[in-house]
Amino acid sequence: ADAGALTRIVAAMRAHPASAAVQEQTCLALCDITGGAGARGDARKQAAVDAGALPQIVAAMSAHAGKAAVLQGACWALGHITTGVNAQDKARKKAAANAGVLPQIVVDDERTRGQRRRAAAGVLGAGHYHIRRRCTGLRFTFGDDAQGTITFGD
């Protein structure tokens, strides 16, 4: 399930945290690898989580909060990794929340607003169309231990 490539991608993210270019390209690579549906897509998504991709995506977003290209790639990768509704998908959503993704995707930034909403939709299990430009008070729950509200500005 591309585990070797995923391990190397995450290792590159860890080795070069200050490089926006490395973080952007590795997030885009994660996005490419984790796309797809069915058993093969699920296996790739889980392999990314197992390789430690989620905390590295969060670290990239935090370290490069002013770099739209990094944030877009990170949000696309998050969207792919967390999309779905089965039990494994829900576990990945919870892992993303536990990795600290939510504070990174709710920042109101004109340049990356659409990508962050799509990532939020994936993590929260809502369809992309349920998170709109004027959305306020979106509730989310990941069982008993992780819940809250997201508000997007206009």
N, C-alpha and C positions, 0 to 999 in steps of 0.2 A: 504493500500500500504506500509506496514512495517513502517509506520510513527512513531510508538512508539519506535521501535528499532533504527530508524534513529535519532530520537531526543536524545536518550541515547548515541548513538555513538558520535554524535557531542558534547554532553555535556562532555563526557569523553575526547575528544580532547581538549576542552576548559579548563578542570580541570587539565590536565597533559601535558601542552605544552612542558615541558623540557624532558619528557620521550620519548626517541626514540622508545622504545618497545611499548608503548601505541599508539604512532602515527602510527607506522608501522601496528599494528594489527587493529586499527580503519580504516585506509585507505584500508586494505585488506577486512575488513567487508563491507565497502562502495562499494568496487568493486564487491563483491559477491551479495550484495542486488540489486545493480543497473544494473546488467547484464540482458540481455533478450530484446526481441523486442515486438512490438505490443503495444496495449493499456495498458496492465499490466506493461510492461517494461517502457513505457513512464511515467506511474503514479509513479513508484518507482524512476525514475530519477528525476522527478519534486519534489517529496517528499524530496529527498536528498537536492535539491537546496533550497526548502522552509525551511528545518531544519537548513540551514546555513552551509552546508558542504563545499561549494566552498571556502569561506574565511579561513576556518579551514584547508583545504588541502594546500592552499597557505602558511599559517602560519607554517604548519608542514614541508613543503619543504624548507622554509626559515630558520627555526630554526635548521633543521637537514640536511643542504646542503651537508655535508660530509658523510652522512649515506646512502649507496646505497639501503639498504632494505626499508628504509622509502620512498626514492625517487621513487623506483620501484612501491611500493604499491600505492603511491599518483598518479603516472602517469597512472597506471591501472584504478584506480577509476575515474580519469579525463576522460580517454578514454571512459569508460562506460557511464558516466554522459552526455558527450557531443556528443556522436555518434548519427548520424541521419541527415535527410535532411528536415523534415517537419517544419512548423512554430514554434512549441514548441521546437524542437531541436535547431533551429537557435536562439531562445531566450535564451536557456541554454548556447549555445556557447558564446553569447554576455555577459551573466551574468558571465561566466568564465573569459572572457577577462577583464570585469570590476572589477572582484575580484583580478586581478593582476596575473593571471596564466601564461601569456605569458613570462614574464621575467624569471619565474622559470623553464619553460620547454625548453628554448633555450640555457641554459648553456651547454657548450661542456664538457662533462664528460665521459670518456671512459667507466666507469662502468655502466652508466645508459643511454647511448646514444640511444639505441634502444627503451627503454621504453619512453624516452622523445619525440622521433620522433613519436611514436604511439599516445602519448597524444596530440602532436601538430597536428597530422592528424585529430584526433577527434575534437579538438577545432576549427581548421581551416576549417573543412568540406572536407578535402582532403582524398582520400583513403590512407590506410597505404602504399600502393605501390608507391604513388606519393612523398613520403618523403624518400629519399634514403641517403646513407652514404655521397655522394658527392654533395648533394643538396645545391645550393646557390641561394640567391635572391628569395625565396618563398614569394609571395605577399599574403596578406590577407586583407579582408575588412569585417567589421561588420556594414554596413550602413555608415552614414556620420561621425559618431563620433569616430570610432575606426578603424584605419588601420595602416599598416606598412609593414616591410619586415623582414623576418627571414633568417638568414644565418647560416648553419651548417658547421663547419670545417670538415676536413678529419681525 
